[in-house]
Amino acid sequence: MSDDKRTISRGGRGHTAGYSQTTVRCPDPASKITRELLNLYRDKFQYESPDAANKFLQDVLDFAEKHHAGNTDTRESNHTAMDDVITNIQDGKPGYKRNSASKLIADILAISETHTA
């Protein structure tokens, strides 16, 4: 997980986020991962679209359910993720360019997390 600080609108104290918010109790061991997932969701919501953010959440949930059921091979998902990263670099998508690689960095860190898990 990345420790980099993003400038992502979160709402609260006089600021309104573009999405509804709620408070949920989270087990302490899962807190760091949950916060990182929320930051990635916010990043997608702010810099791409609400649809991209919702797709991200669905993809994460689908993967988690398969992993919980023992139906995933992380090498296969890493291969697909790397293909997506390479395509995004080749297409010159925002966040994957030489001078602005924020999304590339986030994707590589996510892949490295699944590789070491």
HUURPE-V799357 format. One record per residue. N is the residue number from 0. RES is the residue in one small letter. PHI is phi as a letter, one per 40 degrees, with the letter a starting at -180 (* if undefined). D_LAST is the distance of its C-alpha to the last C-alpha in Angstrom with 1 decimal. Layout:
[[N/RES/PHI/D_LAST] [N/RES/PHI/D_LAST]]
This chain:
[[0/m/*/11.3] [1/s/c/14.8] [2/d/b/17.6] [3/d/c/20.3] [4/k/c/23.1] [5/r/b/24.2] [6/t/c/27.6] [7/i/b/27.0] [8/s/c/29.7] [9/r/b/28.7] [10/g/g/32.1] [11/g/g/33.5] [12/r/f/36.5] [13/g/g/38.8] [14/h/b/36.2] [15/t/b/35.4] [16/a/c/32.1] [17/g/c/32.5] [18/y/b/30.6] [19/s/c/31.3] [20/q/b/29.5] [21/t/a/28.9] [22/t/b/27.7] [23/v/b/25.2] [24/r/c/24.1] [25/c/b/20.4] [26/p/d/18.9] [27/d/d/18.3] [28/p/c/14.7] [29/a/c/13.9] [30/s/c/16.5] [31/k/c/14.7] [32/i/c/12.3] [33/t/c/15.5] [34/r/c/17.5] [35/e/c/15.4] [36/l/c/15.7] [37/l/c/19.3] [38/n/c/19.9] [39/l/c/18.6] [40/y/c/20.9] [41/r/d/23.7] [42/d/c/23.3] [43/k/c/23.6] [44/f/c/26.5] [45/q/c/28.3] [46/y/b/28.0] [47/e/b/27.8] [48/s/a/29.1] [49/p/d/28.7] [50/d/c/28.1] [51/a/c/25.3] [52/a/c/23.7] [53/n/c/24.3] [54/k/c/22.9] [55/f/d/19.6] [56/l/c/19.4] [57/q/c/20.4] [58/d/c/17.8] [59/v/c/15.0] [60/l/c/16.7] [61/d/d/17.2] [62/f/c/13.6] [63/a/c/12.7] [64/e/c/15.7] [65/k/c/14.9] [66/h/c/11.4] [67/h/c/13.3] [68/a/c/15.9] [69/g/g/13.8] [70/n/b/15.2] [71/t/b/12.5] [72/d/b/11.5] [73/t/c/8.8] [74/r/c/11.1] [75/e/c/13.9] [76/s/c/12.7] [77/n/c/11.8] [78/h/c/15.3] [79/t/c/16.9] [80/a/c/15.5] [81/m/c/16.7] [82/d/d/20.0] [83/d/c/20.4] [84/v/c/19.9] [85/i/c/22.4] [86/t/c/24.8] [87/n/c/24.8] [88/i/c/25.5] [89/q/c/28.3] [90/d/c/29.7] [91/g/g/29.9] [92/k/c/28.4] [93/p/d/28.5] [94/g/g/25.6] [95/y/b/25.1] [96/k/c/28.3] [97/r/d/28.9] [98/n/c/30.2] [99/s/a/27.9] [100/a/b/24.3] [101/s/c/22.7] [102/k/c/21.1] [103/l/d/20.0] [104/i/c/18.3] [105/a/c/16.5] [106/d/c/15.5] [107/i/c/14.2] [108/l/c/12.2] [109/a/c/10.7] [110/i/c/10.0] [111/s/c/8.5] [112/e/c/6.1] [113/t/c/5.1] [114/h/c/5.6] [115/t/c/3.8] [116/a/c/0.0]]
